Amino acid sequence: MARLKVTQLKGRVGEKHFARETLRSLGLKRIGDTVIKEDRPEIRGMVRAVAHLVAVEEVD
């Protein structure tokens, strides 16, 4: 199964509550943090909600 590498590019200060909570759910705490997640619809939805704050790559 494919995996997604999610990196936080921008800070959460000034963002709405749902965006801050979504970053927390993804495991991102500060700018530059990177997590590897399974490519599932739930994760894709979370990434889409905070697409303006993160960068996503597919890794095998």
DOBAGU-333968 format. One record per atom (N, C-alpha, C, O): residue in three letters; z, x, y. Coordinates in steps of 0.001 Angstrom, whole numbers, always signed. Atoms other than C-alpha are relative to their C-alpha. Layout:
N
- resn	Z	X	Y
- ALA	Z	X	Y $
...
END
This chain:
60
- resn	Z	X	Y
- MET	+0	+845	-1190 $
- MET	+0	+0	+0 $
- MET	+0	+883	+1243 $
- MET	+636	+1936	+1282 $
- ALA	+96	-766	-1239 $
- ALA	-815	+1198	+3478 $
- ALA	+1319	-31	+757 $
- ALA	+2164	-900	+539 $
- ARG	-1193	-74	-838 $
- ARG	+1850	+2192	+5949 $
- ARG	-415	+133	+1451 $
- ARG	-1527	+562	+1760 $
- LEU	+242	-97	-1435 $
- LEU	+2093	+2052	+9709 $
- LEU	+985	+980	+610 $
- LEU	+2181	+934	+319 $
- LYS	-840	-920	-753 $
- LYS	+3411	+4838	+11919 $
- LYS	+100	-564	+1412 $
- LYS	-892	-624	+2140 $
- VAL	-221	+648	-1294 $
- VAL	+4940	+3213	+15004 $
- VAL	+807	+945	+878 $
- VAL	+1892	+1377	+489 $
- THR	-652	-903	-935 $
- THR	+5882	+5384	+17997 $
- THR	+245	-717	+1318 $
- THR	-665	-1344	+1863 $
- GLN	-326	+617	-1284 $
- GLN	+7668	+4137	+21114 $
- GLN	-480	+903	+1124 $
- GLN	-125	+2080	+1181 $
- LEU	+574	-766	-1104 $
- LEU	+5804	+5247	+24238 $
- LEU	+668	-285	+1334 $
- LEU	+720	+588	+2201 $
- LYS	-618	+398	-1265 $
- LYS	+7596	+3363	+27009 $
- LYS	+1418	-493	-258 $
- LYS	+1759	-905	-1367 $
- GLY	-1389	+432	+109 $
- GLY	+11206	+2488	+27674 $
- GLY	+144	-1505	+11 $
- GLY	-778	-2231	+381 $
- ARG	-253	+1435	+70 $
- ARG	+12783	-916	+27201 $
- ARG	+669	-546	+1247 $
- ARG	+875	-1755	+1355 $
- VAL	-652	+457	-1222 $
- VAL	+14447	-1053	+30614 $
- VAL	-957	-916	+765 $
- VAL	-2123	-576	+967 $
- GLY	+814	+945	-742 $
- GLY	+13169	-4057	+32536 $
- GLY	-807	-944	-861 $
- GLY	-1482	-1831	-338 $
- GLU	+739	+883	+902 $
- GLU	+11678	-5711	+29457 $
- GLU	+830	-1237	-307 $
- GLU	+2047	-1239	-118 $
- LYS	-698	+1224	+375 $
- LYS	+12558	-9204	+28310 $
- LYS	+823	+235	-1263 $
- LYS	+592	+1184	-2012 $
- HIS	-941	-133	+1107 $
- HIS	+15279	-9720	+25729 $
- HIS	-715	+81	-1350 $
- HIS	-342	+899	-2192 $
- PHE	+673	-3	+1291 $
- PHE	+12860	-10478	+22865 $
- PHE	-687	+1338	-286 $
- PHE	-741	+1777	-1435 $
- ALA	+671	-1294	+190 $
- ALA	+10981	-7207	+23425 $
- ALA	+1018	+1073	-358 $
- ALA	+746	+1910	-1219 $
- ARG	-1055	-966	+322 $
- ARG	+14224	-5173	+23386 $
- ARG	+483	-198	-1433 $
- ARG	+694	+772	-2161 $
- GLU	-467	+291	+1354 $
- GLU	+15347	-6916	+20196 $
- GLU	-1062	+350	-1048 $
- GLU	-726	+786	-2149 $
- THR	+1074	-353	+924 $
- THR	+11961	-6399	+18555 $
- THR	-47	+1508	-221 $
- THR	-219	+1963	-1352 $
- LEU	-55	-1454	+157 $
- LEU	+12120	-2661	+19241 $
- LEU	+1172	+403	-883 $
- LEU	+1039	+1281	-1736 $
- ARG	-1176	-291	+823 $
- ARG	+15611	-2603	+17738 $
- ARG	-276	-333	-1471 $
- ARG	+104	+426	-2363 $
- SER	+319	+408	+1363 $
- SER	+14355	-4476	+14654 $
- SER	-952	+979	-683 $
- SER	-888	+1184	-1895 $
- LEU	+913	-1004	+549 $
- LEU	+11613	-1898	+14213 $
- LEU	+702	+1333	-241 $
- LEU	+171	+2192	-946 $
- GLY	-735	-1252	+181 $
- GLY	+14221	+867	+14360 $
- GLY	-269	+1021	+1088 $
- GLY	+24	+2205	+917 $
- LEU	+315	-901	-1107 $
- LEU	+13081	+2340	+17677 $
- LEU	+1105	-82	+1044 $
- LEU	+1468	-1173	+1485 $
- LYS	-1124	-22	-927 $
- LYS	+15843	+3430	+20043 $
- LYS	-330	+648	+1334 $
- LYS	+244	+282	+2360 $
- ARG	+305	-691	-1256 $
- ARG	+14291	+5725	+22630 $
- ARG	-1465	+438	-4 $
- ARG	-2133	+417	-1038 $
- ILE	+1384	-448	-138 $
- ILE	+10967	+7003	+23923 $
- ILE	-215	+1206	-901 $
- ILE	+591	+2137	-919 $
- GLY	+331	-1101	+897 $
- GLY	+9325	+9281	+21381 $
- GLY	+451	-219	-1436 $
- GLY	+33	+519	-2328 $
- ASP	-420	+307	+1370 $
- ASP	+11039	+7758	+18331 $
- ASP	-1196	-490	-800 $
- ASP	-2053	-1208	-283 $
- THR	+1066	+411	+900 $
- THR	+8728	+7255	+15356 $
- THR	+608	-511	-1294 $
- THR	+1555	+72	-1822 $
- VAL	-424	+548	+1286 $
- VAL	+9210	+5106	+12273 $
- VAL	-1234	-280	-841 $
- VAL	-2314	-544	-312 $
- ILE	+1056	+340	+944 $
- ILE	+7090	+4545	+9183 $
- ILE	+405	-1310	-662 $
- ILE	+1484	-1405	-1248 $
- LYS	-275	+1323	+559 $
- LYS	+6916	+909	+8054 $
- LYS	-1130	-395	-940 $
- LYS	-2269	+41	-775 $
- GLU	+1024	+553	+876 $
- GLU	+5088	-874	+5246 $
- GLU	-897	-931	+814 $
- GLU	-436	-1597	+1741 $
- ASP	+964	+848	-706 $
- ASP	+1957	-2691	+6415 $
- ASP	+107	-1420	-549 $
- ASP	-557	-1775	-1523 $
- ARG	-214	+1397	+395 $
- ARG	+3123	-6310	+6111 $
- ARG	-234	-878	+1219 $
- ARG	-158	-403	+2352 $
- PRO	+245	+900	-1135 $
- PRO	+2361	-9367	+8240 $
- PRO	+1176	-73	+973 $
- PRO	+968	-201	+2179 $
- GLU	-1166	+72	-883 $
- GLU	+5936	-9433	+9589 $
- GLU	+41	+1188	+951 $
- GLU	+320	+1039	+2140 $
- ILE	-10	-1226	-813 $
- ILE	+5708	-5849	+10818 $
- ILE	-1151	-36	+999 $
- ILE	-976	+331	+2161 $
- ARG	+1149	+111	-912 $
- ARG	+2230	-6437	+12284 $
- ARG	+314	-929	+1167 $
- ARG	-69	-653	+2303 $
- GLY	-364	+940	-1052 $
- GLY	+3602	-9402	+14227 $
- GLY	+962	+613	+997 $
- GLY	+823	+408	+2203 $
- MET	-951	-655	-901 $
- MET	+6500	-7376	+15630 $
- MET	-713	+1030	+868 $
- MET	-444	+1141	+2064 $
- VAL	+744	-1018	-757 $
- VAL	+4134	-4579	+16643 $
- VAL	-869	-671	+1053 $
- VAL	-981	-170	+2172 $
- ARG	+844	+708	-961 $
- ARG	+1812	-7074	+18317 $
- ARG	+816	-504	+1190 $
- ARG	+320	-542	+2316 $
- ALA	-854	+526	-1073 $
- ALA	+4731	-8489	+20326 $
- ALA	+379	+1078	+1008 $
- ALA	+613	+778	+2179 $
- VAL	-380	-1098	-899 $
- VAL	+5553	-5059	+21786 $
- VAL	-1116	+1044	+95 $
- VAL	-852	+2232	+276 $
- ALA	+1144	-914	-9 $
- ALA	+2056	-3557	+21767 $
- ALA	-95	+817	+1278 $
- ALA	-646	+1918	+1270 $
- HIS	+55	-709	-1277 $
- HIS	+2438	-2559	+25423 $
- HIS	+1041	+1127	+70 $
- HIS	+1039	+1908	+1022 $
- LEU	-1053	-1024	+3 $
- LEU	+5417	-318	+24495 $
- LEU	-170	+1042	-1109 $
- LEU	+486	+2083	-1082 $
- VAL	+108	-870	+1179 $
- VAL	+4276	+1324	+21247 $
- VAL	-1436	+393	-293 $
- VAL	-2389	-218	+192 $
- ALA	+1308	-409	+543 $
- ALA	+1410	+3176	+19594 $
- ALA	+97	-107	-1517 $
- ALA	+1142	+181	-2099 $
- VAL	-2	+230	+1445 $
- VAL	+419	+2423	+15995 $
- VAL	-1141	+764	-651 $
- VAL	-2263	+778	-143 $
- GLU	+1009	-679	+799 $
- GLU	-1435	+4507	+13410 $
- GLU	+181	-425	-1446 $
- GLU	+1300	-709	-1873 $
- GLU	-101	+245	+1433 $
- GLU	-2237	+3790	+9777 $
- GLU	+82	+1341	-713 $
- GLU	-691	+2255	-427 $
- VAL	-135	-1199	+814 $
- VAL	-1080	+6441	+7321 $
- VAL	-16	-403	-1453 $
- VAL	+385	-1512	-1807 $
- ASP	+70	+284	+1442 $
- ASP	-1636	+6666	+3574 $
- ASP	+1180	+589	-728 $
- ASP	+1286	+448	-1947 $
END
